[in-house]
Every structure is written in structure tokens, then in C-alpha cells.
Amino acid sequence: MSFKPKSASIVFYVSDIARTEKFYNETMGLDLVRMEGAEPFWLSGTLEGGLDLVFFEMDGERGNTPALVFTVEGGGIDDVVAALVAQGVTIVTPVSEAPGGWSADFLDPDGFGLGLWQAEEFPRSLK
């Protein structure tokens, strides 16, 4: 299966989601929206250029956040991960539940973490 990403998000793991919300909304002038599906809430916003920013309150270390996460449009995340494995890509986290859908994490050739996310309304496999 050929996968050509059409959209992506930058995901941040932050220590205090309320502080982050205030900073990005008030100081940076972004319109981040509170989303449900994780405890506590998470934040999401889209820049004018189309890049999505997502913030979760959770432990993170330098090097694993921020993370670049590609959206799998229309379903088939299991197929995309299988194709990556077939090409020798290291899968860090297999397909698992995520807020609003499914996600998986993998490494590029230099060891940088990348991710995939797919909305829950689409099938995990198109085969």
C-alpha cells in the first residue's frame, strides 16, 4: 500500500494543560479549542497555513515531543503500518486506541519519532 500524507499535526506533551491553553490563546493569539476524549481535556487548533497543533497533558521527554503525526485519510492505518514494516521501518507503538481514533508510532532512518493517526469512523484496514 502506498501512503502519501496529505495533512499532519504537531503534537506536544505538556505538564500543565491549563497554563498551555492560556499561553497559546492569550499570549500567542491562537484559537485553541478544548477537546474531550482524554483526561484532562486536550487542546487542538489549526494555523492559517493548515498545520494542526495538538496539546496533551502527559509526561514527555525531550526527543519525544513535539512529535510530527501524519493523518491517515479515509482509513487503512493497519495497512499503512504493515507496509512500513515490510519496508523495514521500526514500529515503536503498534496501532492502538487514541482520542478520536487510532494511532501508531515509528522511527525514521535517523531515529526521529513519527506518528500516524486515523479517525475512528474509518476502517482500520481497507483490504
C-alpha positions in Angstrom: 0.0 0.0 0.0 1.3 3.4 -1.0 0.9 6.1 1.7 1.3 9.8 0.8 0.3 12.0 3.7 -1.9 15.0 2.9 -2.1 16.5 6.4 -0.1 16.5 9.6 -0.2 17.7 13.2 2.5 18.7 15.6 1.7 17.1 19.0 3.0 18.5 22.3 3.1 16.7 25.6 2.8 19.4 28.3 3.0 19.4 32.1 0.1 21.9 32.7 -2.7 22.0 30.1 -4.5 25.0 31.6 -1.2 27.0 31.6 -0.6 25.9 28.0 -4.2 26.9 27.0 -3.7 30.4 28.5 -0.3 31.0 26.9 -1.3 29.9 23.3 -4.8 31.5 23.4 -3.9 34.8 25.1 -0.1 35.3 24.5 0.2 33.8 21.1 -3.4 34.8 19.9 -4.2 31.3 18.7 -7.7 29.8 18.9 -7.1 26.5 20.6 -10.3 24.6 21.4 -10.8 22.3 24.4 -11.5 18.7 23.2 -12.8 15.8 25.1 -11.6 12.2 24.9 -8.6 12.3 27.2 -8.4 13.2 30.9 -8.0 16.0 31.4 -9.2 17.7 28.2 -6.8 18.2 25.3 -6.3 21.2 23.0 -6.5 21.5 19.3 -6.1 24.3 16.8 -5.2 25.0 13.2 -2.9 27.7 12.0 -3.9 29.7 8.9 -1.5 27.7 6.8 -3.3 24.5 7.7 -0.9 23.0 10.2 -2.7 21.5 13.2 -1.3 21.9 16.8 -2.4 19.4 19.4 -1.6 19.5 23.1 -2.0 16.7 25.7 -1.2 16.9 29.4 1.2 14.0 30.0 4.8 13.2 30.8 7.1 13.8 27.9 10.8 13.9 27.4 13.0 15.9 25.2 13.2 14.0 22.0 9.7 12.5 22.0 7.8 15.8 21.9 6.8 17.7 19.9 6.0 14.9 17.6 5.0 15.1 13.9 1.9 13.0 13.3 0.6 12.3 9.8 -3.2 11.8 9.3 -4.2 8.6 7.5 -7.1 9.9 5.4 -10.1 7.6 4.8 -8.9 4.6 6.8 -6.4 1.8 6.5 -4.0 2.6 9.3 -3.3 -1.1 9.8 -2.4 -1.4 6.1 0.0 1.6 6.3 1.8 0.1 9.3 2.1 -3.3 7.6 3.6 -1.6 4.6 6.1 0.3 6.8 7.1 -3.0 8.5 7.5 -4.6 5.0 10.0 -1.8 4.2 12.0 -2.4 7.4 10.7 0.6 9.4 10.9 0.3 13.2 7.5 0.4 14.7 7.7 1.9 18.3 4.0 1.7 19.2 1.7 -0.6 17.1 -1.8 0.6 16.2 -3.7 1.4 19.4 -6.6 3.5 20.6 -6.1 7.3 20.7 -8.5 10.1 21.4 -11.0 10.1 18.5 -9.4 7.2 16.6 -6.3 5.1 16.2 -2.6 5.9 16.3 0.8 4.2 15.7 4.4 5.5 16.2 7.5 4.7 14.2 11.1 5.9 13.6 12.6 7.5 10.5 16.1 6.3 9.5 17.8 8.7 11.9 15.7 7.6 14.8 13.3 10.6 14.9 9.8 9.6 16.1 6.9 10.0 13.7 3.3 9.1 14.2 0.1 8.2 12.3 -3.4 9.0 13.4 -6.7 7.9 11.9 -10.2 8.9 12.8 -12.3 6.2 14.4 -15.1 6.4 11.8 -12.9 4.9 9.2 -12.0 1.2 8.9 -8.6 0.2 10.2 -8.0 -1.9 7.1 -9.1 -1.4 3.6 -8.2 -4.9 2.5 
